[in-house]
Amino acid sequence: MAIPPALAQHAEELRAATALAVEINEADARIYVVLRAVPLPPGRFRVAMTDVLFLADHQYPLSALDMFWTDVAVVRSDGSIPQNADSIETYLGRQWRRFSWHRNGAWDPAANGLLDHFAVMEQRWAVEAP
């Protein structure tokens, strides 16, 4: 199946807004959106940057994006695991730390997309206790 045109467009918008490398991979009826070298808030985590994974499908943007995944090394600066981030899963041949952090409010396919999901993630990181 082809990558949904809206997803390709939203990936380009995210690239333009953040200057991050954004890769789209398709496998097993899923679409994997990988953001490379995403900076983390200073002092909150043991690493300064991480790759980030968003999972989408061929219904995007009708089906909501939920949660996100990072490098396994993303832990608080004191070495503890952030709340709801203790699950390690394998996608694209590597392990990822799942952040089961959800948006407040409903997903609106007309208004929400990759850039919005990225903003939700960044807002949560900014308030995560060090």
The first five atom37 places (N, CA, C, CB, O) and aatype in JSON, in Angstrom:
{
  "aatype": [12, 0, 9, 14, 14, 0, 10, 0, 5, 8, 0, 6, 6, 10, 1, 0, 0, 16, 0, 10, 0, 19, 6, 9, 2, 6, 0, 3, 0, 1, 9, 18, 19, 19, 10, 1, 0, 19, 14, 10, 14, 14, 7, 1, 13, 1, 19, 0, 12, 16, 3, 19, 10, 13, 10, 0, 3, 8, 5, 18, 14, 10, 15, 0, 10, 3, 12, 13, 17, 16, 3, 19, 0, 19, 19, 1, 15, 3, 7, 15, 9, 14, 5, 2, 0, 3, 15, 9, 6, 16, 18, 10, 7, 1, 5, 17, 1, 1, 13, 15, 17, 8, 1, 2, 7, 0, 17, 3, 14, 0, 0, 2, 7, 10, 10, 3, 8, 13, 0, 19, 12, 6, 5, 1, 17, 0, 19, 6, 0, 14],
  "atom_mask": [
    [1, 1, 1, 1, 1],
    [1, 1, 1, 1, 1],
    [1, 1, 1, 1, 1],
    [1, 1, 1, 1, 1],
    [1, 1, 1, 1, 1],
    [1, 1, 1, 1, 1],
    [1, 1, 1, 1, 1],
    [1, 1, 1, 1, 1],
    [1, 1, 1, 1, 1],
    [1, 1, 1, 1, 1],
    [1, 1, 1, 1, 1],
    [1, 1, 1, 1, 1],
    [1, 1, 1, 1, 1],
    [1, 1, 1, 1, 1],
    [1, 1, 1, 1, 1],
    [1, 1, 1, 1, 1],
    [1, 1, 1, 1, 1],
    [1, 1, 1, 1, 1],
    [1, 1, 1, 1, 1],
    [1, 1, 1, 1, 1],
    [1, 1, 1, 1, 1],
    [1, 1, 1, 1, 1],
    [1, 1, 1, 1, 1],
    [1, 1, 1, 1, 1],
    [1, 1, 1, 1, 1],
    [1, 1, 1, 1, 1],
    [1, 1, 1, 1, 1],
    [1, 1, 1, 1, 1],
    [1, 1, 1, 1, 1],
    [1, 1, 1, 1, 1],
    [1, 1, 1, 1, 1],
    [1, 1, 1, 1, 1],
    [1, 1, 1, 1, 1],
    [1, 1, 1, 1, 1],
    [1, 1, 1, 1, 1],
    [1, 1, 1, 1, 1],
    [1, 1, 1, 1, 1],
    [1, 1, 1, 1, 1],
    [1, 1, 1, 1, 1],
    [1, 1, 1, 1, 1],
    [1, 1, 1, 1, 1],
    [1, 1, 1, 1, 1],
    [1, 1, 1, 0, 1],
    [1, 1, 1, 1, 1],
    [1, 1, 1, 1, 1],
    [1, 1, 1, 1, 1],
    [1, 1, 1, 1, 1],
    [1, 1, 1, 1, 1],
    [1, 1, 1, 1, 1],
    [1, 1, 1, 1, 1],
    [1, 1, 1, 1, 1],
    [1, 1, 1, 1, 1],
    [1, 1, 1, 1, 1],
    [1, 1, 1, 1, 1],
    [1, 1, 1, 1, 1],
    [1, 1, 1, 1, 1],
    [1, 1, 1, 1, 1],
    [1, 1, 1, 1, 1],
    [1, 1, 1, 1, 1],
    [1, 1, 1, 1, 1],
    [1, 1, 1, 1, 1],
    [1, 1, 1, 1, 1],
    [1, 1, 1, 1, 1],
    [1, 1, 1, 1, 1],
    [1, 1, 1, 1, 1],
    [1, 1, 1, 1, 1],
    [1, 1, 1, 1, 1],
    [1, 1, 1, 1, 1],
    [1, 1, 1, 1, 1],
    [1, 1, 1, 1, 1],
    [1, 1, 1, 1, 1],
    [1, 1, 1, 1, 1],
    [1, 1, 1, 1, 1],
    [1, 1, 1, 1, 1],
    [1, 1, 1, 1, 1],
    [1, 1, 1, 1, 1],
    [1, 1, 1, 1, 1],
    [1, 1, 1, 1, 1],
    [1, 1, 1, 0, 1],
    [1, 1, 1, 1, 1],
    [1, 1, 1, 1, 1],
    [1, 1, 1, 1, 1],
    [1, 1, 1, 1, 1],
    [1, 1, 1, 1, 1],
    [1, 1, 1, 1, 1],
    [1, 1, 1, 1, 1],
    [1, 1, 1, 1, 1],
    [1, 1, 1, 1, 1],
    [1, 1, 1, 1, 1],
    [1, 1, 1, 1, 1],
    [1, 1, 1, 1, 1],
    [1, 1, 1, 1, 1],
    [1, 1, 1, 0, 1],
    [1, 1, 1, 1, 1],
    [1, 1, 1, 1, 1],
    [1, 1, 1, 1, 1],
    [1, 1, 1, 1, 1],
    [1, 1, 1, 1, 1],
    [1, 1, 1, 1, 1],
    [1, 1, 1, 1, 1],
    [1, 1, 1, 1, 1],
    [1, 1, 1, 1, 1],
    [1, 1, 1, 1, 1],
    [1, 1, 1, 1, 1],
    [1, 1, 1, 0, 1],
    [1, 1, 1, 1, 1],
    [1, 1, 1, 1, 1],
    [1, 1, 1, 1, 1],
    [1, 1, 1, 1, 1],
    [1, 1, 1, 1, 1],
    [1, 1, 1, 1, 1],
    [1, 1, 1, 1, 1],
    [1, 1, 1, 0, 1],
    [1, 1, 1, 1, 1],
    [1, 1, 1, 1, 1],
    [1, 1, 1, 1, 1],
    [1, 1, 1, 1, 1],
    [1, 1, 1, 1, 1],
    [1, 1, 1, 1, 1],
    [1, 1, 1, 1, 1],
    [1, 1, 1, 1, 1],
    [1, 1, 1, 1, 1],
    [1, 1, 1, 1, 1],
    [1, 1, 1, 1, 1],
    [1, 1, 1, 1, 1],
    [1, 1, 1, 1, 1],
    [1, 1, 1, 1, 1],
    [1, 1, 1, 1, 1],
    [1, 1, 1, 1, 1],
    [1, 1, 1, 1, 1]
  ],
  "atom_positions": [
    [[0.83, -1.19, 0.0], [0.0, 0.0, 0.0], [0.88, 1.25, 0.0], [-0.95, 0.0, 1.22], [2.02, 1.24, 0.47]],
    [[0.34, 2.29, -0.52], [1.08, 3.56, -0.55], [0.94, 4.31, 0.78], [0.58, 4.44, -1.72], [-0.05, 4.15, 1.49]],
    [[1.94, 5.1, 1.07], [1.89, 5.97, 2.25], [0.76, 6.97, 2.02], [3.28, 6.7, 2.5], [0.67, 7.55, 0.94]],
    [[-0.11, 7.18, 3.01], [-1.19, 8.17, 2.83], [-0.61, 9.55, 2.48], [-2.06, 8.26, 4.12], [0.34, 10.0, 3.12]],
    [[-1.17, 10.21, 1.47], [-0.66, 11.53, 1.08], [-0.62, 12.53, 2.23], [-1.5, 12.1, -0.05], [0.31, 13.33, 2.33]],
    [[-1.62, 12.49, 3.1], [-1.63, 13.43, 4.24], [-0.43, 13.17, 5.15], [-2.95, 13.3, 5.04], [0.14, 14.12, 5.7]],
    [[-0.06, 11.91, 5.33], [1.08, 11.59, 6.18], [2.37, 12.12, 5.56], [1.18, 10.07, 6.42], [3.21, 12.69, 6.26]],
    [[2.54, 11.93, 4.28], [3.73, 12.44, 3.6], [3.78, 13.97, 3.71], [3.74, 12.01, 2.11], [4.85, 14.53, 3.95]],
    [[2.66, 14.63, 3.53], [2.6, 16.09, 3.64], [2.91, 16.54, 5.07], [1.21, 16.6, 3.21], [3.67, 17.49, 5.27]],
    [[2.33, 15.85, 6.05], [2.56, 16.21, 7.45], [4.01, 15.96, 7.86], [1.61, 15.43, 8.36], [4.57, 16.69, 8.67]],
    [[4.62, 14.91, 7.3], [6.04, 14.64, 7.59], [6.9, 15.78, 7.06], [6.48, 13.29, 6.96], [7.86, 16.2, 7.71]],
    [[6.57, 16.29, 5.87], [7.32, 17.41, 5.31], [7.12, 18.66, 6.14], [6.9, 17.67, 3.86], [8.07, 19.43, 6.34]],
    [[5.9, 18.9, 6.64], [5.64, 20.05, 7.51], [6.45, 19.94, 8.81], [4.13, 20.15, 7.82], [6.98, 20.94, 9.29]],
    [[6.52, 18.74, 9.36], [7.3, 18.53, 10.58], [8.78, 18.78, 10.33], [7.08, 17.11, 11.11], [9.45, 19.42, 11.15]],
    [[9.29, 18.29, 9.21], [10.69, 18.55, 8.82], [10.96, 20.05, 8.74], [11.01, 17.87, 7.47], [11.95, 20.55, 9.28]],
    [[10.07, 20.75, 8.06], [10.25, 22.19, 7.86], [10.19, 22.96, 9.18], [9.19, 22.72, 6.9], [10.95, 23.9, 9.39]],
    [[9.3, 22.56, 10.07], [9.11, 23.28, 11.34], [10.2, 22.99, 12.36], [7.77, 22.92, 11.92], [10.5, 23.84, 13.2]],
    [[10.8, 21.8, 12.3], [11.74, 21.39, 13.34], [13.18, 21.21, 12.86], [11.27, 20.12, 13.95], [14.1, 21.15, 13.68]],
    [[13.38, 21.11, 11.57], [14.69, 20.81, 10.97], [15.19, 19.42, 11.33], [15.71, 21.85, 11.4], [16.38, 19.13, 11.21]],
    [[14.29, 18.54, 11.78], [14.65, 17.16, 12.09], [14.57, 16.29, 10.85], [13.74, 16.59, 13.2], [13.78, 16.58, 9.94]],
    [[15.37, 15.24, 10.8], [15.22, 14.23, 9.76], [14.01, 13.38, 10.11], [16.52, 13.35, 9.63], [13.9, 12.88, 11.23]],
    [[13.1, 13.22, 9.16], [11.87, 12.45, 9.37], [11.85, 11.36, 8.31], [10.59, 13.35, 9.29], [11.89, 11.63, 7.11]],
    [[11.78, 10.11, 8.77], [11.74, 8.96, 7.86], [10.4, 8.26, 8.01], [12.92, 7.98, 8.15], [9.87, 8.13, 9.11]],
    [[9.86, 7.8, 6.9], [8.61, 7.03, 6.93], [8.92, 5.64, 6.39], [7.48, 7.72, 6.09], [9.43, 5.49, 5.28]],
    [[8.62, 4.62, 7.2], [8.84, 3.23, 6.82], [7.53, 2.48, 6.95], [9.95, 2.57, 7.71], [6.74, 2.74, 7.86]],
    [[7.31, 1.55, 6.05], [6.09, 0.76, 6.07], [6.46, -0.71, 6.26], [5.27, 0.96, 4.78], [7.34, -1.23, 5.57]],
    [[5.78, -1.37, 7.2], [5.98, -2.8, 7.41], [4.82, -3.36, 8.21], [7.32, -3.08, 8.14], [4.3, -2.7, 9.11]],
    [[4.42, -4.57, 7.88], [3.4, -5.29, 8.65], [2.12, -4.47, 8.85], [3.95, -5.68, 10.0], [1.58, -4.44, 9.96]],
    [[1.63, -3.81, 7.82], [0.4, -3.02, 7.85], [0.5, -1.81, 8.77], [-0.76, -3.88, 8.28], [-0.51, -1.16, 9.06]],
    [[1.68, -1.49, 9.23], [1.9, -0.3, 10.04], [2.8, 0.65, 9.28], [2.53, -0.67, 11.41], [3.53, 0.27, 8.37]],
    [[2.71, 1.9, 9.68], [3.6, 2.91, 9.14], [4.38, 3.48, 10.31], [2.81, 4.03, 8.36], [3.8, 3.94, 11.3]],
    [[5.69, 3.45, 10.19], [6.58, 3.9, 11.24], [7.17, 5.25, 10.83], [7.71, 2.85, 11.52], [7.81, 5.37, 9.78]],
    [[6.96, 6.24, 11.65], [7.53, 7.57, 11.41], [8.65, 7.75, 12.42], [6.43, 8.71, 11.54], [8.41, 7.8, 13.63]],
    [[9.88, 7.85, 11.93], [11.05, 7.96, 12.8], [11.62, 9.37, 12.67], [12.12, 6.89, 12.44], [11.92, 9.84, 11.57]],
    [[11.75, 10.02, 13.82], [12.37, 11.33, 13.89], [13.78, 11.13, 14.45], [11.52, 12.34, 14.78], [13.94, 10.51, 15.51]],
    [[14.77, 11.63, 13.76], [16.16, 11.39, 14.16], [16.71, 12.51, 15.03], [17.04, 11.22, 12.92], [16.49, 13.69, 14.76]],
    [[17.44, 12.12, 16.07], [18.19, 13.04, 16.94], [17.33, 14.19, 17.47], [19.38, 13.61, 16.17], [17.66, 15.36, 17.31]],
    [[16.23, 13.84, 18.1], [15.34, 14.83, 18.7], [15.96, 15.31, 20.02], [13.9, 14.25, 18.94], [16.26, 14.49, 20.88]],
    [[16.17, 16.62, 20.17], [16.74, 17.12, 21.43], [15.76, 16.95, 22.59], [17.12, 18.61, 21.28], [14.55, 17.12, 22.43]],
    [[16.3, 16.6, 23.75], [15.51, 16.47, 24.97], [15.72, 17.7, 25.85], [15.88, 15.17, 25.75], [16.75, 18.37, 25.73]],
    [[14.76, 18.01, 26.72], [14.95, 19.17, 27.61], [16.22, 18.99, 28.45], [13.71, 19.35, 28.52], [16.42, 17.94, 29.05]],
    [[17.06, 20.01, 28.52], [18.32, 19.91, 29.27], [18.08, 19.59, 30.75], [19.09, 21.22, 29.15], [17.22, 20.17, 31.4]],
    [[18.88, 18.65, 31.26], [18.86, 18.33, 32.67], [17.77, 17.38, 33.12], [0.0, 0.0, 0.0], [17.78, 16.95, 34.28]],
    [[16.85, 17.04, 32.27], [15.73, 16.17, 32.69], [16.0, 14.69, 32.42], [14.46, 16.59, 31.97], [15.46, 13.82, 33.1]],
    [[16.84, 14.41, 31.44], [17.09, 13.02, 31.05], [18.59, 12.77, 30.98], [16.43, 12.7, 29.7], [19.38, 13.71, 30.89]],
    [[18.99, 11.5, 31.02], [20.41, 11.13, 31.0], [21.06, 11.34, 29.65], [20.58, 9.69, 31.4], [22.29, 11.44, 29.55]],
    [[20.26, 11.41, 28.61], [20.8, 11.64, 27.27], [20.28, 12.97, 26.74], [20.42, 10.47, 26.3], [19.21, 13.44, 27.16]],
    [[21.01, 13.56, 25.85], [20.64, 14.89, 25.33], [19.68, 14.82, 24.15], [21.89, 15.64, 24.92], [18.95, 15.77, 23.87]],
    [[19.69, 13.68, 23.46], [18.81, 13.53, 22.3], [18.45, 12.07, 22.1], [19.47, 14.1, 21.02], [19.09, 11.18, 22.66]],
    [[17.43, 11.84, 21.3], [16.94, 10.49, 21.05], [16.25, 10.43, 19.7], [15.98, 10.05, 22.17], [15.75, 11.44, 19.2]],
    [[16.23, 9.25, 19.11], [15.33, 9.02, 17.99], [13.94, 8.83, 18.59], [15.76, 7.77, 17.11], [13.81, 8.32, 19.71]],
    [[12.93, 9.22, 17.86], [11.55, 9.09, 18.32], [10.77, 8.35, 17.24], [10.9, 10.48, 18.62], [10.97, 8.56, 16.04]],
    [[9.88, 7.47, 17.68], [9.05, 6.69, 16.78], [7.58, 7.01, 17.05], [9.31, 5.18, 16.94], [7.13, 6.98, 18.19]],
    [[6.84, 7.32, 15.98], [5.38, 7.43, 16.03], [4.84, 6.29, 15.18], [4.87, 8.85, 15.53], [5.39, 6.0, 14.11]],
    [[3.78, 5.64, 15.63], [3.14, 4.58, 14.86], [1.86, 5.11, 14.22], [2.84, 3.35, 15.75], [1.02, 5.69, 14.9]],
    [[1.74, 4.9, 12.93], [0.54, 5.3, 12.19], [0.05, 4.09, 11.4], [0.84, 6.51, 11.25], [0.64, 3.01, 11.46]],
    [[-1.03, 4.29, 10.68], [-1.53, 3.23, 9.79], [-2.06, 3.87, 8.51], [-2.64, 2.39, 10.49], [-1.96, 5.08, 8.32]],
    [[-2.62, 3.05, 7.64], [-3.07, 3.54, 6.34], [-4.35, 4.36, 6.41], [-3.27, 2.38, 5.41], [-4.78, 4.91, 5.4]],
    [[-4.96, 4.46, 7.57], [-6.14, 5.29, 7.75], [-5.78, 6.72, 8.16], [-7.06, 4.66, 8.79], [-6.66, 7.58, 8.24]],
    [[-4.51, 6.99, 8.42], [-4.07, 8.3, 8.86], [-4.55, 9.37, 7.89], [-2.54, 8.35, 9.0], [-4.43, 9.17, 6.68]],
    [[-5.1, 10.48, 8.37], [-5.2, 10.97, 9.72], [-6.5, 10.61, 10.44], [-5.06, 12.44, 9.71], [-6.77, 11.11, 11.54]],
    [[-7.31, 9.75, 9.83], [-8.57, 9.37, 10.49], [-8.31, 8.59, 11.77], [-9.44, 8.54, 9.55], [-9.05, 8.73, 12.74]],
    [[-7.26, 7.75, 11.77], [-6.91, 7.03, 13.0], [-5.9, 7.86, 13.77], [-6.35, 5.6, 12.67], [-4.93, 8.37, 13.21]],
    [[-6.15, 7.98, 15.05], [-5.34, 8.86, 15.9], [-3.94, 8.32, 16.13], [-6.03, 9.05, 17.24], [-3.72, 7.11, 16.19]],
    [[-2.99, 9.24, 16.25], [-1.67, 8.89, 16.75], [-1.78, 8.86, 18.27], [-0.56, 9.91, 16.27], [-2.47, 9.68, 18.87]],
    [[-1.11, 7.9, 18.88], [-1.16, 7.77, 20.33], [0.18, 7.26, 20.81], [-2.32, 6.82, 20.78], [0.79, 6.4, 20.17]],
    [[0.65, 7.79, 21.91], [1.92, 7.4, 22.51], [3.08, 7.75, 21.58], [1.92, 5.88, 22.82], [2.88, 8.31, 20.5]],
    [[4.28, 7.43, 22.02], [5.48, 7.58, 21.21], [6.55, 6.69, 21.82], [5.95, 9.08, 21.12], [6.41, 6.25, 22.97]],
    [[7.6, 6.42, 21.08], [8.68, 5.54, 21.51], [10.0, 6.28, 21.33], [8.67, 4.21, 20.71], [10.15, 7.1, 20.43]],
    [[10.96, 5.97, 22.2], [12.28, 6.6, 22.15], [13.36, 5.53, 22.26], [12.43, 7.65, 23.28], [13.07, 4.34, 22.42]],
    [[14.61, 5.98, 22.18], [15.71, 5.09, 22.49], [15.53, 4.56, 23.91], [17.09, 5.81, 22.33], [14.99, 5.27, 24.77]],
    [[15.96, 3.36, 24.16], [15.84, 2.75, 25.49], [16.61, 3.56, 26.54], [16.37, 1.3, 25.46], [16.25, 3.54, 27.71]],
    [[17.64, 4.27, 26.13], [18.47, 5.03, 27.06], [17.78, 6.26, 27.65], [19.73, 5.45, 26.37], [18.35, 6.91, 28.53]],
    [[16.6, 6.59, 27.18], [15.91, 7.78, 27.7], [15.3, 7.44, 29.06], [14.8, 8.28, 26.7], [14.24, 6.83, 29.16]],
    [[16.02, 7.86, 30.09], [15.57, 7.74, 31.48], [15.82, 9.09, 32.15], [16.32, 6.56, 32.25], [16.58, 9.91, 31.63]],
    [[15.2, 9.31, 33.29], [15.41, 10.57, 34.01], [16.89, 10.74, 34.36], [14.56, 10.61, 35.29], [17.66, 9.78, 34.34]],
    [[17.26, 11.96, 34.67], [18.66, 12.25, 34.98], [19.16, 11.46, 36.18], [18.84, 13.73, 35.24], [20.36, 11.2, 36.29]],
    [[18.26, 11.06, 37.08], [18.67, 10.25, 38.24], [18.67, 8.76, 37.93], [17.74, 10.53, 39.42], [18.95, 7.95, 38.82]],
    [[18.37, 8.38, 36.69], [18.38, 6.99, 36.27], [17.03, 6.29, 36.39], [0.0, 0.0, 0.0], [16.9, 5.15, 35.94]],
    [[16.04, 6.94, 36.98], [14.73, 6.31, 37.11], [13.96, 6.39, 35.79], [13.92, 6.98, 38.24], [14.25, 7.21, 34.92]],
    [[12.99, 5.51, 35.67], [12.2, 5.43, 34.45], [11.01, 6.38, 34.58], [11.72, 3.97, 34.19], [10.31, 6.38, 35.6]],
    [[10.77, 7.19, 33.56], [9.62, 8.09, 33.61], [8.31, 7.31, 33.77], [9.57, 8.96, 32.35], [8.2, 6.15, 33.37]],
    [[7.33, 7.99, 34.34], [6.02, 7.38, 34.53], [5.47, 6.86, 33.2], [5.04, 8.39, 35.17], [5.53, 7.56, 32.18]],
    [[4.94, 5.66, 33.22], [4.33, 5.01, 32.06], [5.29, 4.86, 30.88], [3.12, 5.8, 31.63], [4.87, 4.93, 29.72]],
    [[6.57, 4.66, 31.18], [7.56, 4.46, 30.12], [8.43, 3.23, 30.41], [8.45, 5.71, 29.97], [9.6, 3.2, 30.03]],
    [[7.86, 2.24, 31.08], [8.65, 1.08, 31.48], [8.58, -0.08, 30.49], [8.2, 0.6, 32.83], [9.23, -1.1, 30.7]],
    [[7.82, 0.06, 29.45], [7.69, -1.02, 28.47], [8.72, -0.84, 27.35], [6.26, -1.06, 27.88], [8.87, 0.25, 26.8]],
    [[9.43, -1.92, 27.02], [10.39, -1.92, 25.92], [9.81, -2.8, 24.81], [11.81, -2.45, 26.39], [9.43, -3.94, 25.05]],
    [[9.74, -2.25, 23.61], [9.15, -2.96, 22.47], [10.11, -2.92, 21.29], [7.77, -2.34, 22.08], [10.99, -2.06, 21.22]],
    [[9.95, -3.87, 20.38], [10.83, -3.96, 19.22], [10.07, -3.62, 17.95], [11.45, -5.36, 19.12], [9.04, -4.24, 17.64]],
    [[10.57, -2.65, 17.22], [10.05, -2.25, 15.91], [11.24, -1.93, 15.02], [9.07, -1.02, 16.02], [12.27, -1.44, 15.49]],
    [[11.09, -2.21, 13.76], [12.13, -1.89, 12.78], [13.48, -2.48, 13.17], [12.26, -0.39, 12.62], [14.52, -1.89, 12.88]],
    [[13.46, -3.64, 13.82], [14.69, -4.34, 14.16], [15.46, -3.76, 15.33], [0.0, 0.0, 0.0], [16.63, -4.1, 15.51]],
    [[14.85, -2.89, 16.13], [15.54, -2.34, 17.28], [14.56, -2.15, 18.44], [16.21, -0.99, 16.93], [13.34, -2.16, 18.26]],
    [[15.12, -1.99, 19.62], [14.28, -1.81, 20.8], [13.99, -0.33, 21.02], [14.97, -2.4, 22.04], [14.81, 0.54, 20.74]],
    [[12.78, -0.08, 21.53], [12.3, 1.27, 21.8], [11.64, 1.29, 23.17], [11.3, 1.74, 20.7], [11.03, 0.31, 23.59]],
    [[11.77, 2.41, 23.86], [11.05, 2.63, 25.13], [9.71, 3.27, 24.78], [11.89, 3.54, 26.13], [9.65, 4.34, 24.16]],
    [[8.63, 2.61, 25.19], [7.29, 3.15, 24.92], [6.89, 4.14, 26.01], [6.25, 2.01, 24.81], [6.88, 3.8, 27.19]],
    [[6.57, 5.35, 25.6], [6.0, 6.34, 26.49], [4.49, 6.3, 26.29], [6.58, 7.78, 26.22], [3.96, 6.8, 25.3]],
    [[3.82, 5.7, 27.25], [2.37, 5.59, 27.18], [1.76, 6.87, 27.76], [1.86, 4.32, 27.96], [1.05, 6.86, 28.76]],
    [[2.07, 7.95, 27.08], [1.58, 9.28, 27.45], [0.57, 9.67, 26.37], [2.76, 10.34, 27.56], [0.87, 9.65, 25.18]],
    [[-0.62, 10.03, 26.8], [-1.72, 10.27, 25.86], [-2.12, 11.74, 25.86], [-2.93, 9.4, 26.22], [-1.91, 12.46, 26.84]],
    [[-2.69, 12.16, 24.78], [-3.13, 13.54, 24.64], [-4.36, 13.79, 25.53], [-3.45, 13.87, 23.17], [-5.13, 12.87, 25.8]],
    [[-4.51, 15.01, 25.96], [-5.72, 15.42, 26.67], [-6.68, 15.92, 25.6], [-5.43, 16.53, 27.78], [-6.42, 16.92, 24.93]],
    [[-7.79, 15.24, 25.46], [-8.76, 15.62, 24.44], [-8.75, 14.66, 23.28], [0.0, 0.0, 0.0], [-7.86, 13.82, 23.14]],
    [[-9.75, 14.8, 22.46], [-9.95, 13.89, 21.33], [-9.07, 14.28, 20.15], [-11.43, 13.88, 20.9], [-8.7, 15.44, 19.98]],
    [[-8.74, 13.29, 19.35], [-8.01, 13.48, 18.1], [-8.99, 14.01, 17.07], [-7.32, 12.15, 17.62], [-10.07, 13.44, 16.88]],
    [[-8.63, 15.08, 16.4], [-9.44, 15.65, 15.33], [-8.65, 15.53, 14.03], [-9.82, 17.15, 15.62], [-7.65, 16.22, 13.86]],
    [[-9.08, 14.65, 13.11], [-8.29, 14.44, 11.89], [-8.09, 15.7, 11.06], [-8.96, 13.39, 11.04], [-7.14, 15.8, 10.29]],
    [[-8.99, 16.67, 11.2], [-8.86, 17.91, 10.44], [-7.85, 18.87, 11.07], [-10.22, 18.59, 10.32], [-7.33, 19.76, 10.4]],
    [[-7.57, 18.7, 12.35], [-6.71, 19.65, 13.04], [-5.43, 19.04, 13.6], [-7.46, 20.28, 14.16], [-4.46, 19.75, 13.81]],
    [[-5.42, 17.75, 13.83], [-4.26, 17.1, 14.45], [-3.48, 16.33, 13.4], [-4.71, 16.15, 15.59], [-4.03, 15.85, 12.41]],
    [[-2.18, 16.22, 13.64], [-1.31, 15.49, 12.73], [0.04, 15.27, 13.39], [0.0, 0.0, 0.0], [0.15, 15.36, 14.61]],
    [[1.05, 15.0, 12.6], [2.38, 14.72, 13.14], [2.93, 15.89, 13.95], [3.34, 14.38, 12.01], [3.48, 15.7, 15.03]],
    [[2.78, 17.1, 13.42], [3.32, 18.27, 14.12], [2.62, 18.47, 15.47], [3.17, 19.53, 13.26], [3.27, 18.81, 16.46]],
    [[1.33, 18.25, 15.5], [0.58, 18.36, 16.75], [1.01, 17.27, 17.73], [-0.93, 18.27, 16.48], [1.17, 17.54, 18.92]],
    [[1.19, 16.06, 17.25], [1.6, 14.95, 18.11], [3.01, 15.23, 18.67], [1.58, 13.6, 17.33], [3.29, 14.94, 19.84]],
    [[3.87, 15.78, 17.85], [5.21, 16.17, 18.29], [5.1, 17.21, 19.4], [6.04, 16.72, 17.1], [5.82, 17.13, 20.4]],
    [[4.21, 18.19, 19.26], [4.03, 19.23, 20.27], [3.51, 18.65, 21.59], [3.07, 20.31, 19.76], [3.94, 19.07, 22.66]],
    [[2.6, 17.69, 21.51], [2.09, 17.03, 22.72], [3.24, 16.34, 23.45], [0.98, 16.0, 22.37], [3.36, 16.44, 24.67]],
    [[4.09, 15.65, 22.69], [5.24, 14.96, 23.27], [6.18, 15.97, 23.94], [6.0, 14.16, 22.19], [6.61, 15.75, 25.08]],
    [[6.5, 17.05, 23.27], [7.39, 18.05, 23.83], [6.82, 18.69, 25.09], [7.68, 19.12, 22.79], [7.56, 18.95, 26.04]],
    [[5.54, 18.95, 25.11], [4.91, 19.53, 26.3], [5.03, 18.6, 27.49], [3.43, 19.85, 26.03], [5.31, 19.04, 28.61]],
    [[4.82, 17.3, 27.27], [4.95, 16.34, 28.36], [6.38, 16.24, 28.84], [4.46, 14.96, 27.92], [6.62, 16.18, 30.04]],
    [[7.34, 16.24, 27.92], [8.74, 16.19, 28.32], [9.11, 17.4, 29.16], [9.65, 16.11, 27.11], [9.88, 17.28, 30.11]],
    [[8.57, 18.54, 28.83], [8.91, 19.77, 29.54], [8.47, 19.75, 30.99], [8.3, 20.96, 28.84], [9.07, 20.42, 31.83]],
    [[7.42, 19.0, 31.3], [6.93, 18.96, 32.68], [7.33, 17.69, 33.42], [5.42, 19.09, 32.7], [7.05, 17.55, 34.62]],
    [[7.97, 16.76, 32.73], [8.39, 15.5, 33.37], [9.38, 15.82, 34.47], [9.02, 14.52, 32.33], [10.36, 16.53, 34.27]],
    [[9.11, 15.27, 35.63], [9.98, 15.52, 36.79], [11.38, 14.98, 36.53], [9.39, 14.88, 38.07], [11.53, 13.86, 36.04]],
    [[12.41, 15.78, 36.85], [13.79, 15.3, 36.66], [14.15, 14.24, 37.69], [14.78, 16.48, 36.74], [15.27, 13.73, 37.68]]
  ]
}
